[in-house]
């Protein structure tokens, strides 16, 4: 099993698509994404991408 990472978020995949690709539940994807947002001070995928590209 892979970790939910920036690759999936940057590709703007849906929660469902990430869960299916990573073979984990949608709830787990949401939790992992929320942790990434908390650590980066972002609120959504687009905001995270903007910060990464700066």
Backbone bond lengths (Angstrom), bond angles and torsions (degrees), N, CA, C in turn:
res aa  C-N    CA-C-N  psi(-1)  N-CA   C-N-CA  omega(-1)  CA-C   N-CA-C  phi
1 X - - - 1.447 - - 1.524 109.73 -
2 X 1.315 116.34 133.74 1.462 122.27 177.63 1.511 109.92 -92.13
3 X 1.312 115.01 157.59 1.453 120.39 173.62 1.510 109.86 -81.05
4 X 1.332 115.81 146.05 1.451 119.53 171.68 1.506 107.11 -66.87
5 X 1.304 117.15 124.68 1.446 119.35 -174.46 1.507 113.01 -133.30
6 X 1.301 112.93 -174.31 1.449 119.90 -178.08 1.518 112.58 -63.15
7 X 1.322 117.27 -31.42 1.464 119.71 -178.64 1.525 111.00 -54.70
8 X 1.312 117.24 -49.55 1.462 121.21 -178.42 1.526 111.35 -67.46
9 X 1.320 116.22 -38.65 1.462 120.08 -179.48 1.518 110.58 -68.27
10 X 1.326 116.84 -44.60 1.460 121.27 -179.28 1.524 110.82 -62.43
11 X 1.304 117.03 -32.21 1.462 120.38 179.01 1.530 111.92 -76.68
12 X 1.336 116.55 1.29 1.463 123.18 178.65 1.530 112.66 55.44
13 X 1.299 115.33 37.92 1.457 119.47 176.73 1.520 109.54 -73.87
14 X 1.309 115.24 153.14 1.459 119.63 177.70 1.534 109.29 -74.72
15 X 1.311 115.23 161.93 1.464 121.00 177.38 1.524 109.40 -56.93
16 X 1.310 115.79 -44.71 1.472 120.65 -179.18 1.529 111.18 -61.36
17 X 1.337 116.71 -46.11 1.464 120.61 -179.64 1.531 111.46 -62.31
18 X 1.344 116.09 -41.34 1.464 119.21 178.08 1.521 110.85 -63.22
19 X 1.325 116.30 -42.93 1.463 120.49 -179.24 1.528 110.62 -62.33
20 X 1.308 116.54 -44.37 1.465 120.03 179.60 1.523 111.52 -64.66
21 X 1.324 116.42 -44.72 1.463 121.12 -178.96 1.529 111.93 -64.13
22 X 1.332 116.12 -38.80 1.459 120.97 -175.50 1.529 112.75 -92.78
23 X 1.332 116.62 -4.03 1.462 122.80 179.71 1.528 111.67 57.73
24 X 1.345 114.74 47.64 1.460 122.16 175.72 1.525 107.44 -134.62
25 X 1.324 116.84 171.46 1.456 119.65 -179.32 1.526 111.05 -78.01
26 X 1.328 115.16 157.83 1.459 120.16 176.24 1.529 110.00 -61.78
27 X 1.306 116.50 -35.50 1.469 120.83 178.31 1.535 110.99 -60.58
28 X 1.330 116.46 -41.76 1.461 120.62 178.93 1.522 110.72 -65.51
29 X 1.318 116.72 -41.33 1.466 120.38 177.88 1.526 109.69 -60.91
30 X 1.321 117.19 -46.39 1.464 120.82 -179.68 1.518 110.85 -60.28
31 X 1.318 116.74 -42.03 1.467 120.29 179.40 1.527 110.50 -62.80
32 X 1.327 116.88 -47.98 1.459 120.48 -177.70 1.519 111.39 -64.44
33 X 1.312 117.02 -39.56 1.461 120.25 178.26 1.529 110.06 -66.05
34 X 1.314 116.92 -40.87 1.466 119.02 179.49 1.523 111.05 -62.49
35 X 1.316 117.38 -35.38 1.466 121.07 176.95 1.527 110.66 -65.89
36 X 1.321 117.01 -40.96 1.470 120.49 177.37 1.523 109.81 -63.39
37 X 1.339 117.02 -44.28 1.459 120.74 178.51 1.526 110.67 -62.00
38 X 1.328 117.29 -43.17 1.469 120.86 178.84 1.527 111.06 -59.78
39 X 1.309 116.09 -44.07 1.465 120.20 -176.77 1.524 112.74 -70.34
40 X 1.324 116.75 -27.12 1.464 120.06 -177.71 1.527 112.58 -101.94
41 X 1.318 117.04 -6.45 1.461 120.54 -178.82 1.511 113.44 71.89
42 X 1.328 116.85 25.78 1.461 121.29 179.41 1.522 109.93 -106.88
43 X 1.351 115.29 167.56 1.461 120.10 -177.52 1.527 113.25 -119.32
44 X 1.330 116.94 -14.82 1.462 119.60 -179.43 1.529 110.40 -156.49
45 X 1.344 114.74 173.37 1.462 120.15 -175.72 1.522 111.92 -62.39
46 X 1.294 117.47 -43.53 1.466 120.63 -177.48 1.525 111.57 -63.86
47 X 1.325 116.75 -40.70 1.463 120.88 177.79 1.526 110.59 -63.74
48 X 1.318 116.90 -40.67 1.462 121.28 178.47 1.526 110.20 -63.12
49 X 1.308 117.50 -43.46 1.461 121.89 179.24 1.521 110.31 -61.14
50 X 1.331 116.63 -41.69 1.471 120.56 178.99 1.519 110.90 -59.93
51 X 1.318 116.93 -43.42 1.463 120.87 179.28 1.529 111.18 -66.05
52 X 1.301 117.47 -41.39 1.462 121.53 -178.98 1.529 110.57 -63.68
53 X 1.323 116.78 -37.76 1.464 120.00 -174.78 1.526 113.36 -82.39
54 X 1.326 118.04 -6.11 1.475 120.21 178.76 1.493 112.21 -76.03
